[in-house]
């Protein structure tokens, strides 16, 4: 199967592409993604289309400001909506899409860290993502709200990631509507 990968800013996506992304994510997760483009307005997407132009796999990232304990806020490429159409799963498309996403983030000097909250941690750990082992909290109205212990975050270190980050320390993120992590 021939796959074409494309990196696209959200504002460049036409209505058809947006519908295709939502449909793909809903088929992969069996969840409602209808608010994806309302909840995440300034995003970048990796689109994988098959030889017919049909959306086969997708991932996106949004800017978040994560703060490991003892460090300043880090401009983080926070990955969301990683999905592969059920008919295309187990063929390496998710791996291909995530490799392209990491490459795009690594080659853009604006990013200091990449992170995500995985549905399948093993998929990401096999690709070099590290599990955050320390406590998690959300920054809201000048306070820290602890995250439930069952929440999982993984990071991918980039060229600008401080080498002194310790994954057993506290990690915080700003509050947002919807899923906090």
N, CA, C and O atoms as a DFTB+ gen file, in Angstrom:
724 C
 N C O
     1  1       0.859      -1.178       0.000
     2  2       0.000       0.000       0.000
     3  2       0.902       1.237       0.000
     4  3       1.877       1.316       0.747
     5  1       0.562       2.166      -0.829
     6  2       1.288       3.432      -0.923
     7  2       0.603       4.470      -0.040
     8  3      -0.610       4.669      -0.122
     9  1       1.400       5.131       0.807
    10  2       0.850       6.138       1.728
    11  2       1.525       7.465       1.457
    12  3       2.739       7.536       1.266
    13  1       0.725       8.511       1.441
    14  2       1.260       9.868       1.294
    15  2       1.072      10.592       2.618
    16  3      -0.037      10.664       3.148
    17  1       2.183      11.135       3.153
    18  2       2.149      11.886       4.408
    19  2       2.183      13.372       4.118
    20  3       2.855      13.832       3.195
    21  1       1.440      14.113       4.927
    22  2       1.379      15.562       4.764
    23  2       1.316      16.203       6.145
    24  3       0.604      15.724       7.027
    25  1       2.062      17.284       6.327
    26  2       1.989      18.084       7.550
    27  2       1.175      19.320       7.205
    28  3       1.517      20.057       6.280
    29  1       0.089      19.549       7.954
    30  2      -0.838      20.622       7.615
    31  2      -1.230      21.410       8.863
    32  3      -1.533      20.828       9.904
    33  1      -1.223      22.723       8.750
    34  2      -1.746      23.578       9.828
    35  2      -3.280      23.498       9.808
    36  3      -3.880      23.356       8.743
    37  1      -3.899      23.587      10.966
    38  2      -5.350      23.454      11.060
    39  2      -6.086      24.426      10.147
    40  3      -7.070      24.051       9.510
    41  1      -5.622      25.671      10.078
    42  2      -6.327      26.666       9.272
    43  2      -6.287      26.352       7.780
    44  3      -7.076      26.905       7.013
    45  1      -5.375      25.466       7.356
    46  2      -5.291      25.081       5.939
    47  2      -6.166      23.870       5.612
    48  3      -6.291      23.497       4.445
    49  1      -6.765      23.260       6.617
    50  2      -7.629      22.100       6.389
    51  2      -8.999      22.557       5.902
    52  3      -9.633      23.411       6.522
    53  1      -9.448      21.991       4.799
    54  2     -10.794      22.323       4.330
    55  2     -11.828      21.499       5.098
    56  3     -11.486      20.621       5.890
    57  1     -13.079      21.802       4.848
    58  2     -14.167      21.141       5.571
    59  2     -14.110      19.624       5.397
    60  3     -14.304      18.886       6.363
    61  1     -13.848      19.153       4.189
    62  2     -13.797      17.712       3.907
    63  2     -12.699      17.041       4.733
    64  3     -12.926      15.977       5.310
    65  1     -11.515      17.648       4.796
    66  2     -10.414      17.073       5.573
    67  2     -10.767      17.024       7.053
    68  3     -10.460      16.047       7.736
    69  1     -11.411      18.073       7.551
    70  2     -11.818      18.085       8.961
    71  2     -12.813      16.966       9.259
    72  3     -12.701      16.283      10.277
    73  1     -13.770      16.787       8.381
    74  2     -14.752      15.704       8.553
    75  2     -14.049      14.351       8.505
    76  3     -14.350      13.466       9.306
    77  1     -13.115      14.188       7.571
    78  2     -12.379      12.926       7.463
    79  2     -11.588      12.629       8.737
    80  3     -11.548      11.484       9.187
    81  1     -10.964      13.645       9.317
    82  2     -10.193      13.454      10.553
    83  2     -11.114      13.054      11.698
    84  3     -10.810      12.122      12.443
    85  1     -12.226      13.745      11.841
    86  2     -13.178      13.429      12.912
    87  2     -13.729      12.011      12.737
    88  3     -13.811      11.248      13.699
    89  1     -14.101      11.670      11.519
    90  2     -14.638      10.331      11.231
    91  2     -13.604       9.253      11.552
    92  3     -13.934       8.233      12.156
    93  1     -12.363       9.480      11.149
    94  2     -11.283       8.536      11.423
    95  2     -11.096       8.343      12.925
    96  3     -11.028       7.210      13.404
    97  1     -11.012       9.445      13.668
    98  2     -10.805       9.360      15.126
    99  2     -11.973       8.659      15.811
   100  3     -11.764       7.860      16.724
   101  1     -13.184       8.946      15.384
   102  2     -14.354       8.288      15.982
   103  2     -14.362       6.792      15.689
   104  3     -14.725       5.993      16.552
   105  1     -13.963       6.407      14.477
   106  2     -13.910       4.979      14.133
   107  2     -12.831       4.262      14.940
   108  3     -13.023       3.120      15.355
   109  1     -11.707       4.922      15.161
   110  2     -10.599       4.302      15.896
   111  2     -10.868       4.205      17.391
   112  3     -10.493       3.219      18.025
   113  1     -11.516       5.222      17.961
   114  2     -11.686       5.285      19.420
   115  2     -13.099       4.996      19.916
   116  3     -13.298       4.775      21.111
   117  1     -14.065       4.993      19.034
   118  2     -15.471       4.815      19.420
   119  2     -15.884       5.867      20.445
   120  3     -16.588       5.581      21.414
   121  1     -15.419       7.100      20.196
   122  2     -15.739       8.249      21.038
   123  2     -16.160       9.406      20.146
   124  3     -15.909       9.396      18.941
   125  1     -16.796      10.393      20.740
   126  2     -17.233      11.582      20.017
   127  2     -16.066      12.558      19.858
   128  3     -15.531      13.048      20.852
   129  1     -15.672      12.843      18.627
   130  2     -14.619      13.805      18.320
   131  2     -15.184      15.040      17.616
   132  3     -14.426      15.809      17.025
   133  1     -16.487      15.238      17.669
   134  2     -17.113      16.321      16.904
   135  2     -16.606      17.703      17.291
   136  3     -16.700      18.628      16.484
   137  1     -16.074      17.875      18.489
   138  2     -15.594      19.185      18.930
   139  2     -14.075      19.351      18.769
   140  3     -13.501      20.318      19.272
   141  1     -13.437      18.428      18.082
   142  2     -11.986      18.437      17.955
   143  2     -11.451      19.789      17.500
   144  3     -10.496      20.297      18.086
   145  1     -12.041      20.374      16.480
   146  2     -11.515      21.627      15.942
   147  2     -12.003      22.863      16.702
   148  3     -11.465      23.955      16.521
   149  1     -13.008      22.695      17.541
   150  2     -13.419      23.787      18.441
   151  2     -12.547      23.789      19.691
   152  3     -12.156      24.851      20.174
   153  1     -12.242      22.611      20.213
   154  2     -11.437      22.508      21.434
   155  2      -9.952      22.778      21.171
   156  3      -9.248      23.297      22.036
   157  1      -9.484      22.422      19.977
   158  2      -8.080      22.613      19.600
   159  2      -8.036      23.432      18.318
   160  3      -8.164      22.894      17.219
   161  1      -7.855      24.730      18.472
   162  2      -7.958      25.607      17.308
   163  2      -6.645      25.776      16.548
   164  3      -6.654      25.785      15.317
   165  1      -5.543      25.907      17.231
   166  2      -4.256      26.119      16.556
   167  2      -3.417      24.853      16.664
   168  3      -2.644      24.668      17.603
   169  1      -3.594      23.997      15.678
   170  2      -2.950      22.695      15.693
   171  2      -2.220      22.445      14.385
   172  3      -2.461      23.100      13.371
   173  1      -1.326      21.480      14.446
   174  2      -0.665      20.971      13.242
   175  2      -0.986      19.488      13.160
   176  3      -1.040      18.790      14.172
   177  1      -1.194      19.029      11.953
   178  2      -1.657      17.660      11.725
   179  2      -0.722      16.908      10.797
   180  3      -0.145      17.475       9.869
   181  1      -0.586      15.621      11.069
   182  2       0.061      14.701      10.147
   183  2      -1.074      13.866       9.558
   184  3      -1.792      13.173      10.278
   185  1      -1.218      13.945       8.258
   186  2      -2.264      13.192       7.564
   187  2      -1.604      12.094       6.736
   188  3      -0.645      12.349       6.008
   189  1      -2.114      10.888       6.849
   190  2      -1.651       9.768       6.030
   191  2      -2.828       9.319       5.173
   192  3      -3.856       8.871       5.681
   193  1      -2.651       9.451       3.862
   194  2      -3.708       9.053       2.923
   195  2      -3.217       7.885       2.080
   196  3      -2.037       7.794       1.740
   197  1      -4.148       6.993       1.752
   198  2      -3.781       5.872       0.893
   199  2      -3.755       6.309      -0.570
   200  3      -3.970       7.482      -0.877
   201  1      -3.493       5.371      -1.458
   202  2      -3.348       5.695      -2.884
   203  2      -4.623       6.275      -3.497
   204  3      -4.561       6.913      -4.548
   205  1      -5.767       6.066      -2.864
   206  2      -7.032       6.650      -3.348
   207  2      -7.312       8.012      -2.736
   208  3      -8.299       8.662      -3.080
   209  1      -6.432       8.450      -1.818
   210  2      -6.638       9.732      -1.153
   211  2      -7.486       9.639       0.103
   212  3      -7.866      10.660       0.675
   213  1      -7.783       8.422       0.533
   214  2      -8.604       8.200       1.727
   215  2      -7.719       8.326       2.965
   216  3      -6.615       7.783       3.009
   217  1      -8.218       9.048       3.968
   218  2      -7.486       9.223       5.224
   219  2      -7.353       7.879       5.929
   220  3      -8.351       7.246       6.271
   221  1      -6.105       7.449       6.144
   222  2      -5.843       6.166       6.772
   223  2      -5.330       6.305       8.196
   224  3      -5.579       5.436       9.032
   225  1      -4.611       7.397       8.484
   226  2      -4.055       7.598       9.820
   227  2      -3.833       9.092      10.049
   228  3      -3.745       9.870       9.099
   229  1      -3.745       9.480      11.319
   230  2      -3.679      10.899      11.674
   231  2      -3.043      11.072      13.048
   232  3      -3.156      10.201      13.910
   233  1      -2.385      12.186      13.237
   234  2      -1.938      12.641      14.557
   235  2      -1.849      14.157      14.489
   236  3      -1.683      14.729      13.412
   237  1      -1.957      14.794      15.627
   238  2      -1.850      16.258      15.659
   239  2      -1.135      16.668      16.926
   240  3      -1.007      15.891      17.873
   241  1      -0.660      17.935      16.925
   242  2      -0.103      18.478      18.152
   243  2      -0.544      19.914      18.315
   244  3      -0.831      20.637      17.361
   245  1      -0.580      20.281      19.582
   246  2      -1.034      21.599      20.016
   247  2       0.013      22.136      20.986
   248  3       0.725      21.362      21.625
   249  1       0.105      23.438      21.096
   250  2       1.039      24.036      22.055
   251  2       0.471      23.941      23.461
   252  3      -0.665      24.340      23.719
   253  1       1.282      23.405      24.364
   254  2       0.981      23.419      25.799
   255  2       2.238      23.892      26.501
   256  3       3.333      23.828      25.942
   257  1       2.081      24.363      27.719
   258  2       3.208      24.853      28.508
   259  2       3.363      23.955      29.731
   260  3       2.733      24.171      30.766
   261  1       4.216      22.941      29.587
   262  2       4.486      22.023      30.684
   263  2       5.657      22.540      31.503
   264  3       6.564      23.195      30.990
   265  1       5.608      22.227      32.790
   266  2       6.668      22.697      33.683
   267  2       7.121      21.570      34.609
   268  3       6.435      21.231      35.574
   269  1       8.291      20.992      34.302
   270  2       8.872      20.031      35.244
   271  2       9.397      20.806      36.469
   272  3       9.908      21.918      36.336
   273  1       9.266      20.221      37.624
   274  2       9.720      20.862      38.866
   275  2      11.167      21.343      38.719
   276  3      12.035      20.609      38.247
   277  1      11.407      22.597      39.134
   278  2      12.740      23.175      39.091
   279  2      13.125      23.759      37.747
   280  3      14.270      24.173      37.561
   281  1      12.192      23.801      36.805
   282  2      12.462      24.321      35.462
   283  2      11.425      25.378      35.087
   284  3      10.340      25.415      35.668
   285  1      11.749      26.226      34.132
   286  2      10.743      27.181      33.645
   287  2       9.693      26.457      32.800
   288  3       9.835      25.272      32.500
   289  1       8.654      27.173      32.426
   290  2       7.656      26.620      31.512
   291  2       8.352      26.226      30.212
   292  3       9.205      26.960      29.712
   293  1       7.989      25.074      29.671
   294  2       8.575      24.600      28.425
   295  2       7.502      24.570      27.336
   296  3       6.419      24.016      27.524
   297  1       7.826      25.175      26.200
   298  2       6.893      25.139      25.065
   299  2       6.871      23.699      24.552
   300  3       7.861      23.186      24.031
   301  1       5.721      23.074      24.716
   302  2       5.592      21.643      24.481
   303  2       4.658      21.357      23.311
   304  3       3.564      21.913      23.218
   305  1       5.105      20.488      22.432
   306  2       4.254      19.963      21.363
   307  2       3.475      18.813      21.998
   308  3       4.003      17.719      22.196
   309  1       2.211      19.086      22.311
   310  2       1.395      18.095      23.000
   311  2       0.568      17.336      21.968
   312  3      -0.245      17.928      21.258
   313  1       0.776      16.044      21.890
   314  2       0.203      15.207      20.842
   315  2      -1.201      14.750      21.229
   316  3      -1.451      14.333      22.360
   317  1      -2.096      14.841      20.272
   318  2      -3.501      14.462      20.460
   319  2      -3.994      13.689      19.233
   320  3      -3.390      13.751      18.162
   321  1      -5.080      12.975      19.406
   322  2      -5.839      12.362      18.313
   323  2      -4.972      11.528      17.367
   324  3      -5.049      11.671      16.147
   325  1      -4.153      10.662      17.946
   326  2      -3.383       9.713      17.139
   327  2      -4.336       8.559      16.829
   328  3      -4.788       7.857      17.732
   329  1      -4.633       8.374      15.550
   330  2      -5.633       7.376      15.183
   331  2      -5.324       6.787      13.811
   332  3      -4.825       7.465      12.913
   333  1      -5.634       5.517      13.685
   334  2      -5.530       4.822      12.398
   335  2      -6.870       4.150      12.147
   336  3      -7.459       3.551      13.047
   337  1      -7.343       4.257      10.914
   338  2      -8.615       3.627      10.538
   339  2      -8.540       2.135      10.832
   340  3      -7.518       1.503      10.565
   341  1      -9.605       1.569      11.375
   342  2      -9.582       0.141      11.718
   343  2      -9.107      -0.764      10.574
   344  3      -8.390      -1.733      10.824
   345  1      -9.483      -0.474       9.350
   346  2      -9.077      -1.309       8.204
   347  2      -7.582      -1.218       7.915
   348  3      -7.035      -2.069       7.214
   349  1      -6.923      -0.199       8.446
   350  2      -5.494       0.006       8.188
   351  2      -4.614      -0.272       9.404
   352  3      -3.397      -0.095       9.333
   353  1      -5.202      -0.702      10.512
   354  2      -4.429      -0.928      11.719
   355  2      -3.527      -2.146      11.591
   356  3      -3.785      -3.048      10.795
   357  1      -2.455      -2.156      12.397
   358  2      -1.477      -3.245      12.458
   359  2      -0.663      -3.374      11.169
   360  3      -0.217      -4.462      10.806
   361  1      -0.477      -2.230      10.483
   362  2       0.324      -2.220       9.254
   363  2       1.464      -1.201       9.335
   364  3       2.137      -0.938       8.338
   365  1       1.678      -0.631      10.523
   366  2       2.779       0.308      10.694
   367  2       2.444       1.758      10.402
   368  3       3.332       2.610      10.437
   369  1       1.188       2.060      10.114
   370  2       0.821       3.446       9.801
   371  2       0.951       4.360      11.011
   372  3       1.433       5.485      10.887
   373  1       0.528       3.892      12.175
   374  2       0.667       4.704      13.385
   375  2       2.128       5.012      13.664
   376  3       2.471       6.132      14.042
   377  1       2.978       4.030      13.480
   378  2       4.412       4.230      13.660
   379  2       4.939       5.252      12.663
   380  3       5.716       6.132      13.031
   381  1       4.527       5.144      11.415
   382  2       4.963       6.077      10.369
   383  2       4.505       7.492      10.672
   384  3       5.278       8.441      10.545
   385  1       3.260       7.634      11.070
   386  2       2.705       8.958      11.388
   387  2       3.425       9.565      12.585
   388  3       3.780      10.743      12.561
   389  1       3.644       8.774      13.630
   390  2       4.327       9.308      14.812
   391  2       5.788       9.642      14.513
   392  3       6.315      10.617      15.049
   393  1       6.446       8.858      13.673
   394  2       7.831       9.174      13.292
   395  2       7.871      10.504      12.546
   396  3       8.772      11.314      12.766
   397  1       6.903      10.730      11.667
   398  2       6.862      11.991      10.913
   399  2       6.558      13.158      11.855
   400  3       7.130      14.238      11.706
   401  1       5.674      12.949      12.809
   402  2       5.343      13.994      13.780
   403  2       6.578      14.352      14.608
   404  3       6.896      15.532      14.753
   405  1       7.267      13.373      15.142
   406  2       8.449      13.636      15.957
   407  2       9.517      14.339      15.123
   408  3      10.188      15.247      15.615
   409  1       9.678      13.931      13.875
   410  2      10.643      14.588      12.995
   411  2      10.274      16.054      12.789
   412  3      11.143      16.924      12.835
   413  1       8.993      16.331      12.562
   414  2       8.545      17.720      12.358
   415  2       8.789      18.567      13.600
   416  3       9.209      19.719      13.492
   417  1       8.534      18.011      14.762
   418  2       8.734      18.741      16.013
   419  2      10.230      18.920      16.292
   420  3      10.661      19.996      16.706
   421  1      11.011      17.875      16.067
   422  2      12.460      17.950      16.332
   423  2      13.165      18.959      15.433
   424  3      14.141      19.580      15.856
   425  1      12.698      19.130      14.222
   426  2      13.369      20.048      13.294
   427  2      12.889      21.484      13.437
   428  3      13.417      22.378      12.775
   429  1      11.906      21.719      14.281
   430  2      11.405      23.071      14.540
   431  2      11.977      23.524      15.883
   432  3      11.585      22.999      16.925
   433  1      12.901      24.495      15.874
   434  2      13.570      24.903      17.117
   435  2      12.650      25.575      18.141
   436  3      13.088      25.870      19.253
   437  1      11.403      25.818      17.791
   438  2      10.483      26.454      18.735
   439  2      10.100      25.523      19.888
   440  3       9.732      25.985      20.968
   441  1      10.188      24.216      19.656
   442  2       9.717      23.257      20.659
   443  2      10.825      22.871      21.624
   444  3      11.974      22.662      21.236
   445  1      10.442      22.781      22.911
   446  2      11.389      22.389      23.957
   447  2      11.131      20.982      24.491
   448  3      11.984      20.394      25.156
   449  1       9.955      20.454      24.195
   450  2       9.558      19.148      24.703
   451  2       8.379      18.663      23.867
   452  3       7.651      19.466      23.284
   453  1       8.197      17.358      23.811
   454  2       6.977      16.769      23.251
   455  2       6.378      15.902      24.353
   456  3       7.104      15.310      25.151
   457  1       5.057      15.832      24.389
   458  2       4.394      15.041      25.426
   459  2       3.046      14.556      24.915
   460  3       2.519      15.057      23.922
   461  1       2.505      13.573      25.616
   462  2       1.181      13.049      25.291
   463  2       0.659      12.235      26.450
   464  3       1.407      11.868      27.357
   465  1      -0.622      11.957      26.415
   466  2      -1.259      11.062      27.374
   467  2      -1.739       9.863      26.571
   468  3      -2.750       9.956      25.875
   469  1      -1.033       8.737      26.654
   470  2      -1.277       7.632      25.731
   471  2      -2.435       6.718      26.110
   472  3      -2.702       6.476      27.287
   473  1      -3.109       6.221      25.089
   474  2      -4.091       5.161      25.298
   475  2      -3.368       3.814      25.407
   476  3      -3.799       2.924      26.140
   477  1      -2.264       3.681      24.666
   478  2      -1.477       2.441      24.664
   479  2      -0.011       2.813      24.917
   480  3       0.738       3.041      23.967
   481  1       0.405       2.876      26.185
   482  2       1.765       3.315      26.508
   483  2       2.870       2.509      25.824
   484  3       3.902       3.070      25.456
   485  1       2.670       1.224      25.652
   486  2       3.699       0.372      25.054
   487  2       4.029       0.811      23.627
   488  3       5.182       0.730      23.204
   489  1       3.025       1.273      22.888
   490  2       3.242       1.751      21.518
   491  2       4.274       2.873      21.510
   492  3       5.166       2.895      20.661
   493  1       4.154       3.799      22.447
   494  2       5.055       4.957      22.497
   495  2       6.407       4.617      23.131
   496  3       7.441       5.116      22.686
   497  1       6.405       3.776      24.159
   498  2       7.684       3.443      24.798
   499  2       8.601       2.707      23.819
   500  3       9.820       2.869      23.883
   501  1       8.039       1.909      22.924
   502  2       8.853       1.235      21.902
   503  2       9.480       2.236      20.931
   504  3      10.424       1.901      20.215
   505  1       8.962       3.447      20.909
   506  2       9.454       4.486      20.004
   507  2      10.267       5.553      20.738
   508  3      10.515       6.630      20.195
   509  1      10.678       5.256      21.971
   510  2      11.570       6.138      22.703
   511  2      10.908       7.153      23.612
   512  3      11.599       7.961      24.232
   513  1       9.586       7.136      23.708
   514  2       8.904       8.038      24.633
   515  2       9.102       7.513      26.046
   516  3       9.118       6.302      26.270
   517  1       9.254       8.438      27.008
   518  2       9.488       8.072      28.404
   519  2       8.242       8.338      29.243
   520  3       7.582       9.366      29.100
   521  1       7.948       7.409      30.096
   522  2       6.825       7.573      31.018
   523  2       7.219       8.560      32.110
   524  3       8.303       8.448      32.683
   525  1       6.340       9.534      32.407
   526  2       6.571      10.451      33.523
   527  2       6.165       9.712      34.787
   528  3       5.004       9.333      34.940
   529  1       7.105       9.507      35.688
   530  2       6.875       8.694      36.877
   531  2       6.462       9.512      38.101
   532  3       5.894       8.970      39.050
   533  1       6.745      10.807      38.080
   534  2       6.424      11.661      39.216
   535  2       4.971      12.093      39.209
   536  3       4.206      11.736      38.313
   537  1       4.596      12.873      40.231
   538  2       3.221      13.358      40.312
   539  2       2.916      14.365      39.208
   540  3       3.808      15.021      38.671
   541  1       1.629      14.466      38.886
   542  2       1.142      15.400      37.872
   543  2       0.158      16.357      38.523
   544  3      -0.569      15.983      39.444
   545  1       0.138      17.598      38.040
   546  2      -0.821      18.579      38.563
   547  2      -1.159      19.574      37.455
   548  3      -0.416      19.742      36.488
   549  1      -2.287      20.214      37.632
   550  2      -2.749      21.234      36.693
   551  2      -2.660      22.593      37.377
   552  3      -3.088      22.754      38.520
   553  1      -2.098      23.571      36.662
   554  2      -2.025      24.951      37.155
   555  2      -3.334      25.657      36.786
   556  3      -3.706      25.745      35.616
   557  1      -4.024      26.161      37.827
   558  2      -5.302      26.841      37.585
   559  2      -5.505      27.923      38.621
   560  3      -5.482      27.665      39.824
   561  1      -5.704      29.132      38.141
   562  2      -5.974      30.284      39.024
   563  2      -4.925      30.421      40.133
   564  3      -5.266      30.700      41.283
   565  1      -3.670      30.228      39.788
   566  2      -2.586      30.409      40.746
   567  2      -2.403      29.269      41.729
   568  3      -1.608      29.377      42.662
   569  1      -3.131      28.176      41.531
   570  2      -2.980      27.029      42.432
   571  2      -2.654      25.778      41.616
   572  3      -2.800      25.757      40.393
   573  1      -2.216      24.751      42.315
   574  2      -1.958      23.466      41.682
   575  2      -3.033      22.478      42.107
   576  3      -3.287      22.290      43.297
   577  1      -3.662      21.848      41.120
   578  2      -4.676      20.833      41.389
   579  2      -4.067      19.473      41.043
   580  3      -3.793      19.204      39.874
   581  1      -3.853      18.612      42.043
   582  2      -3.260      17.298      41.760
   583  2      -4.109      16.517      40.753
   584  3      -5.338      16.589      40.763
   585  1      -3.434      15.783      39.900
   586  2      -4.091      14.949      38.908
   587  2      -4.314      13.577      39.522
   588  3      -3.473      13.114      40.294
   589  1      -5.421      12.909      39.205
   590  2      -5.626      11.552      39.727
   591  2      -4.439      10.642      39.401
   592  3      -3.820      10.773      38.346
   593  1      -4.135       9.736      40.299
   594  2      -2.958       8.871      40.187
   595  2      -2.984       7.974      38.953
   596  3      -1.933       7.510      38.511
   597  1      -4.164       7.721      38.390
   598  2      -4.226       6.832      37.225
   599  2      -3.941       7.546      35.903
   600  3      -3.927       6.905      34.852
   601  1      -3.717       8.843      35.937
   602  2      -3.392       9.606      34.718
   603  2      -1.957       9.298      34.310
   604  3      -1.076       9.175      35.162
   605  1      -1.726       9.174      33.014
   606  2      -0.400       8.827      32.503
   607  2       0.030       9.855      31.469
   608  3      -0.746      10.225      30.587
   609  1       1.273      10.315      31.581
   610  2       1.870      11.241      30.621
   611  2       3.217      10.669      30.205
   612  3       3.944      10.096      31.016
   613  1       3.532      10.833      28.941
   614  2       4.836      10.408      28.422
   615  2       5.473      11.599      27.719
   616  3       4.782      12.464      27.180
   617  1       6.803      11.630      27.733
   618  2       7.524      12.727      27.081
   619  2       8.505      12.182      26.045
   620  3       8.945      11.033      26.108
   621  1       8.823      13.041      25.107
   622  2       9.869      12.780      24.130
   623  2      10.836      13.954      24.228
   624  3      10.459      15.105      24.004
   625  1      12.073      13.652      24.561
   626  2      13.079      14.707      24.702
   627  2      13.519      15.201      23.329
   628  3      13.694      14.419      22.394
   629  1      13.692      16.517      23.231
   630  2      14.116      17.170      22.002
   631  2      15.465      17.838      22.237
   632  3      15.979      17.811      23.355
   633  1      16.042      18.434      21.207
   634  2      17.348      19.091      21.346
   635  2      17.327      20.168      22.416
   636  3      18.322      20.360      23.114
   637  1      16.204      20.881      22.560
   638  2      16.116      21.973      23.530
   639  2      15.557      21.540      24.888
   640  3      15.367      22.382      25.766
   641  1      15.294      20.259      25.075
   642  2      14.816      19.779      26.370
   643  2      15.965      19.861      27.370
   644  3      17.051      19.347      27.102
   645  1      15.742      20.500      28.520
   646  2      16.813      20.568      29.515
   647  2      17.264      19.157      29.926
   648  3      16.440      18.289      30.214
   649  1      18.558      18.953      29.948
   650  2      19.101      17.635      30.290
   651  2      18.888      17.304      31.767
   652  3      19.027      16.151      32.175
   653  1      18.553      18.309      32.560
   654  2      18.399      18.114      33.999
   655  2      16.985      17.705      34.414
   656  3      16.706      17.568      35.605
   657  1      16.103      17.511      33.451
   658  2      14.741      17.069      33.790
   659  2      14.797      15.662      34.380
   660  3      15.447      14.765      33.842
   661  1      14.099      15.499      35.498
   662  2      14.008      14.206      36.177
   663  2      12.550      13.765      36.124
   664  3      11.667      14.469      36.614
   665  1      12.298      12.608      35.533
   666  2      10.913      12.173      35.318
   667  2      10.209      11.683      36.581
   668  3       9.051      11.271      36.521
   669  1      10.892      11.723      37.719
   670  2      10.236      11.369      38.984
   671  2       9.792      12.614      39.749
   672  3       9.222      12.501      40.835
   673  1      10.047      13.799      39.195
   674  2       9.644      15.043      39.859
   675  2       8.220      15.417      39.447
   676  3       7.603      14.734      38.629
   677  1       7.717      16.485      40.010
   678  2       6.387      17.002      39.687
   679  2       6.384      17.580      38.273
   680  3       7.326      18.268      37.877
   681  1       5.324      17.299      37.516
   682  2       5.116      17.889      36.195
   683  2       3.760      18.568      36.205
   684  3       2.759      17.965      36.592
   685  1       3.726      19.835      35.776
   686  2       2.462      20.567      35.741
   687  2       2.164      21.044      34.323
   688  3       3.058      21.199      33.491
   689  1       0.875      21.271      34.080
   690  2       0.393      21.830      32.812
   691  2      -0.700      22.821      33.141
   692  3      -1.299      22.775      34.216
   693  1      -0.955      23.725      32.199
   694  2      -2.026      24.688      32.396
   695  2      -3.378      23.987      32.270
   696  3      -3.503      22.985      31.567
   697  1      -4.377      24.517      32.948
   698  2      -5.741      23.998      32.854
   699  2      -6.257      24.226      31.449
   700  3      -5.883      25.201      30.797
   701  1      -7.110      23.339      30.979
   702  2      -7.788      23.503      29.695
   703  2      -9.141      22.822      29.739
   704  3      -9.382      21.952      30.576
   705  1     -10.006      23.214      28.853
   706  2     -11.325      22.592      28.743
   707  2     -11.138      21.167      28.229
   708  3     -10.243      20.900      27.428
   709  1     -11.985      20.264      28.694
   710  2     -11.924      18.871      28.231
   711  2     -10.961      18.062      29.057
   712  3     -10.841      18.260      30.266
   713  1     -10.279      17.152      28.405
   714  2      -9.301      16.321      29.109
   715  2      -8.129      17.181      29.541
   716  3      -7.544      17.902      28.732
   717  1      -7.785      17.103      30.827
   718  2      -6.703      17.951      31.339
   719  2      -5.360      17.539      30.767
   720  3      -4.529      18.392      30.456
   721  1      -5.141      16.265      30.627
   722  2      -3.902      15.751      30.039
   723  2      -4.285      15.059      28.777
   724  3      -3.422      14.530      28.077
